[in-house]
Amino acid sequence: MDIKDIYDIFKQYPTICTDTRLATKDSIFISLKGEKFNGNEFALKSIEDGCAYAIVDEEEYDVNKHTIFVHDALKTLQDLATYHRKQLNIPLIAITGTNGKTTSKELINAVLNSELSCIATKGNLNNHIGVPLSVLKINKQHEIAVIEMGANHQKEIEFLCNIAQPNYGVITNIGSAHLEGFGSLQAIIDTKNELYEFIKYSKGQLFVNSDDELLLNLSDGILKKTYGESGDITASITDITPLISIKYNNEIINSHLIGEFQISNILLAICIGDYFNVSSINIKRSIENYIPKNNRSQIVKTNKNTLILDAYNANPSSMRAMLNSFANQQYKNKLCILGDMLELGEESIKEHIHIIKLTNELKLDCIFVGEIFNSLNENGFKTRVELAEKINSKKIYDKTILLKGSRGIELEKLIEFL
């Protein structure tokens, strides 16, 4: 069965699932494979659970009129998304970057949804599976889409662009992350730039941070609208302790975001809202109503301490930005609990040494968690569990505590002890 025929079925049953636990009635199950699972084995169960069809890529599971055999289920998912995108005549904004892409996406979605029917990537479904699933959720009622794109190797952004076909693009910033997969910072730059190259080729438009010289250079010759101190959209800072407030169009916008580095994310959302003619009052209201979650720059008040929880992810650039911001805050009794930055490959030791040096320069009181930090610093714990035991025996009170580390360190599990 070719992709057009599958698309005709999709139009009748426009819900895709890849997990039988999330299957809904009259959806289409696509049998993906992983290192430890084979979706084909669940195809029949998906139909029993109410799916209209199951797409399989092993002939032994093509058992009845509700199963559709293809040579590669993953490629079929991607091809289906590409075909679907070509039927949609709406603006699609692709967003990528080393830091801030999920927060920026959520802010942009909030602003656009105040006046338009906008759909955005759920969570961080931003890879070769998540992007096509996100594209396939777009329907005729939607007027605009925001699709997040992540990458851990070269040519991945180009591949995702060919699926989603964006006509607008954003790179939030470019820094050191996933060096294990890329090998060098230049490889990361080249990969992120694949989005700019796609927009240039398709004669689309970019939204670019005017304060980022690298992004300005990469976007040279491409139609763009800028934001930042010298951008088309600019604002002044009115407060940074603890939450960011800015003055835009003679209005004060009081956000729920922590850290000066969030200002560029806010300005990006304003820039895109302004471009798509969202009113200033709705831009202000949307940004003020946005509250971060999922361990991203959250303020958590316990009976003992105030926590700044930023433990969803960490890389050298995001770690430096958060530490500098935290050092500038007028908090009393500041303490940092910092977890290892993972997936940095050969640069890992050097980057962790740089962070330790920075904390010393900023005169921050720090506790380090993880095998890498522990091997480089006396004031460290090999695991989060070891630190939790120490906290239990020596209570910590009346402090403002920054928790920042990679997802694998699970620093959020320390909350109950703090």
N, C-alpha and C positions, 0 to 999 in steps of 0.2 A: 504494500500500500504506500503510495507516495505522500508527500507532506501536504499537498492540497487536499487529498481525500481525508487525511487525519484532521486537517483544519476544519473541514466541513463537519466532522463529528464534534470537534471542540466547540464550534459555534452553537451546537445543540446542548453541549454539556461543558460550559466554560469555567470549570473549576478543576485545577490540577492538584494532585497530591502525590507525595513520594514516600509517605509514611502511613501505614494502615491505621496507626493509632489516631491519626488526624483525618482519616477518611470521612467524607460526608456523602450523603445520598446523591446519586446522579453525578458524581465527579469522575474524573479519569485518573487512574493510578498509573504512574510510570515507574517501571521496575529498574531502579538504579542499583549500581553495585559499589561496594566499598571493600576495604581490606578485610573486614570481618563480617560482612553481610552480603547477601545476594537478594535483591528485591524481587527477582523472579519467583522465589520461594513463597512470597506472600501475595502473589497475583490473584490466586483463586480466593484467598481469604478476603482480599479487597472487594471482590465482586460479591461475595457472601455478605459483606458488611454494607453493601449498598452502592458501590461504585458501578457506573454504567459500563465502563470498559477498563481493561488493564492492558497496558502496552508492555510487551515482553521482548527480550532479545535472545532467548534460548528456546528452541523449537519444542522441547518437551513440555513447556508450560503453555504452549498455544493449544488450549484444550477445548475451547468452545467458541460460539459466535460473539462472546463478550471479550475475547482476548484478541489483541492485534500484534502480529509478529513483525518486528523490525530488526535490522542488523545491529543497531547500536541504540539503546534506549536513551542514553545521555545525549548523543548527537541529535536524536529525534526531538528531545526536549528543547535543545538549543535552536534547532532549525524551525521548530514550531513557533518559538518566541520571535525569531527573526521574521518569519512570514506574518505573524500577527502584527508586529510593529509596523510593517509596510502597509497595513490596512488602516493605520491610525494617523490621522492628519492633525496631530497636536504637538505643542512644544514639549520636548523632553530634555531635562537638564541632567547631565551626568556630573557627578561630583566624586573626586578622588583626592588623595593627599596623605601625608604621613601622619598628621595629627588633625583632630577637629572635624573630620568629615562627617561623623555620625551626629555630633551636636549641631553642626552647620545644617545638615540635611533636615534635622528635626525643626530647627528654627525657620528655615526656608519653607518647609511644609506648613508650619503653623501660620506664617504670614500669608502665603498664597491661599491657604484654605479659608482665610477670613472673607475672601471675595470670589474665589474660584473653586471649582471642584478639582482638588489636587489629590494625587495618589503618590505615595513615597515608599521606598524600600522599608520593610518592616525590620526592626532590629538592625543587625549587620549582615543581612543576606546579600553579600556583595561579591560573591565569587562566581565561578563558571556554572554553578547550580543556582545560586541565589538570584543572580541577575535575570536569567531567563524566567524563573518563577515569578519574579517581581514584574517583569514586562507582561507576562500572561495574565496578571491580575488587572491590567488596565482595561477598562471597558468604554463603551461609547458615551457614558455619562461623564467621564473624566475630561477635563479641559486642559490639564497640564500634568506632567509627571516629573518626579525627582528620583533618580536612580543612583544609588551609591555603588561605587566600584572599588574593590580592593585588589591588591596584587602582591604576590610573593616571588614572582619571577618575570623576566622580560617577555614582552609581547602579549602579556595577559590583558592589559588595558586595551590594547588594539583589538584583541579577540572579543572582549566584552562590548567594545564600541560597535563592532560589526554586528553584534546581536541586537543591541538596544538602539542603534542609529540615533545618537543624540544630535540635536541641532544647537544646543547650548552646553557650555562646559565650565567647570570650576576645578581648579587645583587649590586646595586650601594652603598648602605649603609642601616643601620637600625636605626631608631630613633622614637621619639614619634609623632605619627600622628593617627588620627581616633581612639583615645583611647576610645571614646564613644562606638564604635563597638567591639573593642578588649578587653577592660577591664584592660589590663596591658601591660607594655613593653615586658614582657616575652612572652605574647601571640603574639605580633607582631613579635618577633624574631622567634618563632616557626612557624608562618605562612610564613614568608619570606624564612625560611629554607626548606620549602616544595619544593622549586625549586631545591635546592642543593640535597635533598633526591631523587628527581625524576631523576636528572642527574646521581647521583651515581648508582641508580638502573638500569638505562638504559645504563650505561657504556659510558656516554658522557663526555664532558669536560667543565670546568668552566674558566671564566676570573675573577680574584680576585685582589682587591686592597691590595697590600702587606703592606700598612700603616694602615690597618684596622685589629686590633687584633681579634675582634669578628668574622669577615668574614674569617680570616685565620683559626681560631679554628673550625668554622663550616664546613669549606671545607677540613679539615684534612682527608687524605686518598682518596680524589677524584682527578682525573687528572685535572691539571689546568695550566694556563699560567698567570703570575702575572704582575702587573704594579704598579709603585710608586717608592719611593726613594730607596727601596731595592728590586725592582721587576725585572722581566726579561726585561721589557720595562721601561726605566727611562728617565728623561729629567731635565734640569735646567731652573729655572725661569730667564728671562731676563728683564721683566717689568710687573708691575701690575697696572699702573696708566695711564688711567682708564681701559684699556683693557689688557687682559692676553697675554703675549708673552713668548714663551719657546724656548729653544734650544734643538733640537733632531737630532741626526745623523749629527751634525755639521751644521745644517740648522736652521735658525730662523723662527718660525711659529708665525705669528701675527694674533691672533684670534679677533673676535668681541664679546668676552665673558667678563663679569665683575665678579670680585671676585676670590680670591685665591682658593676657594672651587671648581671652575670650572676646575682647573688643572687636577683633577682626572678624570673628564668627558672627557677631551681632551686626556689624556693618555690612557684611556679605548679605545677610537676610534682608536688611533694609534696601541694599542696592538692587537685589532681584525683585523685591516687592515694588520698589519705585519703578523699575523697568516695565513691570507688568501692570502698572497703574493701580496698585493697591493704595488706598488712602493712608495718609500719615496717621490718622487716629487708629485705623485697624492694624497698621504696622506696630505702633506703640502697644496697643492692647495685646496683640499676639505674642510679642516678645516678653512682655511683663507676665503673661499667663503661663509661659513655658517654664516648667520645673524639671531639671535634669533628674534622671533615674538610672538604674542599672549600674550603680557604683561609679558613675561619671560625675565628678565634682559635686558630690552631694554633701550638704551639711547635716550631720547627724548629732543630735544632742542626747547624751545619756545622763544617768543620774550622777556620773562622776566627771565627765569631760565633754568638750565640744570637739567633734571629729570632722575633718574634711576628708571625705572618702573619695579617692580617685584611683581606684584599684582595678578598673576594668582592663587597662593596658598600660604599658610603659615602654618607652624607647628613649634614647639619649636626648633628643630635642624636646620631647614632652616633659621629661624629667627636669631638664634645665629650666624650662619655662615655668613649671609649677614651683620649683624651689626658689627661683628669683622672686616670683610673685608672693610666695609665702613669707619670704624674708622681709619684704616691703610692707607687709600687713602690720597694723598696730595691735597685734594680739599680745596678751600676757601669757607667760609660761608656755612658750612654743616648743613642740617636740615633733620630730619627723620619724616615722617608721617607714623605711624604704626597703622594698623588695627587689630582688634581682630583675634585670632587664633581659629577657630571653630572646633567642633567635638572632643573636648578633654575630655569630660565627667567629672568625679569627680576630675580629675587633672587640670582642666581648670584654676581655681583661682591661684593655686600654680605656674603653668607654666607662667601665665601672670605676676605674682609678680617677678619671676626670670628674665623675659625680662626687666621689669622696672628697676630692680636692675642692670642688665648688662648695660643698657643705661647710668645709673648714673656712673658706674665704668669707662665706656669708655668716659665719659664727652661729650655725644652727646646731642645736642639740639633736643628735640622731641615734636611732637604733637601726641596725642593718639586718636584713633577713634574707637567707638564701645561700646556697653553697658558694656562689661567686663572691658576693659581698663578704661573706664570713671568712673566706680565704685571704681577703685583702685588708681586713680591719679587725682590731681587737674587740670592738664594741659590736659584735655580731652574733647571730644565731643561725645555725645551719637550716633550721626549718621553722615554719610558723608555729608548729606544735610546741617546740622548745621554748619559743618566746612566750606563748600563752601560759606555760607552766611558770615561767619567771614572773610574769605579770600577776599571776594568781598569788604568788608568795610575797610579792612586793607591790602593793596596790599603787596605782597611778591615779591622782586626783587633780582637779582644778587646772587642767591643761587644755590647750588647743592643739590637737594632734593631726598632723597630715599623714594619711596612709596612701602611699603611692608605690605601685609595683606591677609587674606583669601578671596577667590573668592566672598563670599557673601557680603563683605564690599564694593566691587566695587570701589576701590580707583582710578582706571583708569579714572573714570568720573570726577576726580578733575583736569585733565590735562587742560581743557579749562579755569580754574581759575588761573592756575599757569604759 
